[in-house]
């Protein structure tokens, strides 16, 4: 008789099971699966709640070469920190692909932060200059922390600049990395923040472009992370027009990524998009061509990453005896 219990995993369980280094490996593998077409991933569906300045998103996926299927339910409410809650919260349900039985229900908030940071670092691995040492972060919240935590595992970072509209958030970010083997400074302006940076990461909810082309040095790589819904943008269209643009997924990026606004206005076309990151990783398309070109990775956040990470966590939990089993049916 089939087992009728579902494993429940809390955020604390996941933190004890799954590291950023684990996540980098899983996320890179998932981009590879995406590039080879071994996934099913309907585009995110959105429920907008304008009166509360937030939204909910449902994100189903099937990673065929892992035999992993499930769905993430996630919100984005930018005003949550004022109420003592994270901006982003999520839950993930993993299903048995043979029967549909819910194998596991787990916190998805920590995994979302980890896999978002890992996606940016994997993109930088393939698109940034190999000797990149300076990082600029526009935005300083929780996802800025995981972006830098992932990058520091792949690059020998010497200097970090950070800027956001919230000075107290910047100061918390700097305290988090106190004692790190690199210098962290708060910039007075976005232009000063990105000046001379090898890798620029934008992690804001902005609906007006922040990054201008004239601020960037030759050879800069940009991870555009914050634009994850229709109408959001952090980078001037001129940058995208003149850079080599790599996206995570065409369907999502064109509707909710960094390219969504200029694409809807006709300022960009599909011809301006060089490749998906999966195509670069599987060598169907070339990544960086030279040391002076500007590259951009448009990250919308893929449910296949969530499900692949959740699948790995579930297997580790079974092996190590973590979590609590509950019978629902």
N, C-alpha and C positions, 0 to 999 in steps of 0.2 A: 504493500500500500504506500502511495506517495506521501512524503512528509508534508504535514499541514501547518508548519510553523514558519513564521517570517522573522528574520533577524533584524533587530533594531540597533542602529549605531548612532551614538551621539557625537557631537563635535570633539569632545575629549577623546573618545575612542579613536576617531580618525587621526587626530593629532599624534596619538601614540603609535599609529600603524604606518603612516604615510608621510614621507618627507618631500621637500622640494626637489631633491635630487631624483627621487622615485618619479615625481611628477614630470620632470623634464624628459625622462626616458619614455614615459607613457605618451605624453603629448607629441613628442617627435614621431613616435610610431604611429599615432593616430593621424597626423598630417600625411604620413607616408601612405596609410590606408586610403585616405581621402584622395590623394593624387592618383592612386591606382584604381579608384572606383569601387573599393570594397566596403562601401558604407551606404546606408539609407539615412537621410537626414532632411525631413521636411523643414521648410523655413520656420523660424520662430513665429508663433502667433501672439498677438498683443491684446491686452485689455487695458485701455487708458482710463485713468481715474483723475480727470483734470482738477476736480474740486479739492483733491488732496495732493496734487502735483506729483503723482506717482503712476506706476503701471505694473501689471503682472504679465509674465511671459511663460508660455508652455513650450518645452523644448524636447521633443522625442527623438530617439536615434537608435540605429542598429549598426553595430560594428561587426561586420560579417566574419572577419578573420579571427575575432575574439569570441564569437558566439555570444555577444553581450547586447542586450536590448533594455531600454528603459526610458524614463522621462524625468525631466527636471522642471519643477515649478518654482519660479524665482520672481522676486519683486525688485523694483528700483524706486526708492522714495528718498530723494536728495535731502529732505528736511528731517529725516529720521535721527541724525546725530543730536539734534536739539531735544529729542525726546528720549535719549539714552539708548537708541536702537541703531543697528547697522543700516547703512544706506541700502545694501544688498543682503537679502536673506533667501535661502533656498532649501528645498527638500528634494531628494532623489529617490525614485522607486525603480528597482531592478526587477525585471521579470524573467522567468524561466522561458527560454525561446522554444522549448519543446511543448510546454503545457500552458504557459501564460501565468503560472502561479507567481505571486509576488515574493521573490526570494529575500529581498532586503529593502527596508526603508531607512534612509540615513540622512543626516544633516548634509546639505549641499553648500552651505555658506563658506566653510573653510575650503572645500574643494574648488569652489568658484574662484576664490581669491588665489589659490595655488595655481590652478590651470591657466588663469589669465596671466599671471606673472610668467609662468613657464612658456606660454605661447609667444610672448614678447621676446623672451630670451632665445627661444629656438629660432625665431625670425632673425634676430640679430646674429646668431651663429652663421646663418647662410647669407645675410645681406650686408651686415656691417663689416668694416675693415677688421681684419684679424687682430691687429694690434691696438684696438680701441681701448682707451684708458679713462676718458672723461665722459660723464653721463649728466644729462640735464633732465629734470623731472618737472613738468608743468602739472601741478596737482600734487597733494601730499597726504592723501587719505590712506586707508588701509591697502588699497590696490597699488598705490605708489610703493608701499613697503614691500609687497610681494614682487613687484616688478624688479626692484633693486636686489632683493634677496636672490632672485633667479639669475639676474645678470652677473652678480658677483661670483657665481659658481662657474661661469663660462669665460669671463674676462678678468684680466688683472687691472681692476679699477683703481685709479689713483685719486680722482677728484670727482665730487658730486655737487651739483648745484640744484636747488629746489626753489620753486616759486608757486604760490597760490594766493588767492584773495584772502585766505584765512591765516593770519600770522600765527595764531595759537596752534593750528594744525601743522604748520611748517615746523614749529618748535617741538611738537610731539614727535614728528618724523625725525628730526635731528637727534633728539634724545634716544630714540630707538636704536640709532646707529652709532651712538657714543661708544668710543673704544674700538671702532672698526679700523681696518688697515687702509682706510682712505679718508680724505678730508671731506666734510660736508659743510656747505655754506648756504645761507639763505640769500637769494638774489633780490634786488630791489625792484626788478621789472622783468617781464618775460624775455625781452631782448637780451638783457644782461645774463639771464639764466642760460640761454641756449648758445650764447657767443662762444665759439671755439669748441663746442661739444662734439664728440665723436658719435654718441648715441643720444637722441632726444626722445623722451617718452611723454606723451600727453595723456593724462588721466583725469579729465574734467567732464562735467555735464554740459559744457558750453554749447550754445546755439548760435554763437558768433565766432568766426575764425579768430584765432589768437596768433598762430605762428606765421610770420611773414618770410618770404623768400630771401630778402636782403639780410636777414639776421643769420642765415645759415652759412657755415663754412663749406667749401668743397669737400665732398666725401662723407658728409653727415648721413647717418641713417636715422630715420624717424619711425618709432612705433606709435601709431595712432590708435589708442586704446579706448578713449572715452566715448566716441561716437558709436552708440549701440542702439539707436532708435531713430526713427524718421525725424528729420529736422535738426539733428545734432551735427555740429562740425567744429573742429578745433584748428584746422589748417587752411590757409588761404588757397583758393583754387589754383593760383599761379604756381604754387609749390607742386601741387599734384600734376599740373600740366607739364612741368619741366623735369620732374623726377621719374625714376623707374618705380612704378607702383605695383606692388604685389598684395593680393587680397587673400583672406582665408577661404571665402566661399562666395561665388558670384551672386547667387540668389539673395543671400543675406546682405552682402556689402552694398549692392545696388539699391536696396530698400532701406537699410538702417545703418550702414557703416559710414566711414569718413567720406566716401565718394558719393553718398546718397544725395546730398543737396546739389553739388555742382552737376551731377549726372541728371537730376530732374530738371535742371535749368538749361541743359544743353551745353554747359561749359566743359564737360568731359563726355567722351563716348567710350564704347567698349574697346575701341582701338587704342585708347590711352592706358589700358590696363595690361600690364606685361604678362602676368601669370598669377596662378594661385600658389601659395606656399607649398602645397603638396606637389605641384608640378616641378617646383624648384628642387625640393628634397629628392624627388625621384628622377631628377636630371632630364625631365622632358623639356624644361626651359632653363636658361642660364640665369644665375643669380647676379651678383655684382660683377660688372665687366671691368672696372678700373677703380683706382683709388680716389678719383675725384668726383665720380657721379654721386648724386643724391638719391637715396633709396627710401621708399616709404612702405611700411607694412600696415595695411588696414585690417585691424582685428575686430571682429564683431562678437566673437565668443561662440564656439561651436559645441552643440550638444553631444557630438561624438566624443569630444574630449571629456566632458562630464561623465558620460556613460563608461568610457574606457577606464577612467580613473576610479569610478565607483566599482566597476567590476574587479579591478585590482585590489581595492580596499576590502571588498567582500571576501575574496579568496584569502587575503592575509588574515582577516578576522576569524574565518573558519579555522585556519591553521593555528592561530595563536589563542583561540578561545575567547575572543573579545565580543562584547555586545550581549544583548538579551533576546531570547527567542519569545515570540508571542503568537498565540493562535488567534486568528481573526475570523476564520470560517468554521 
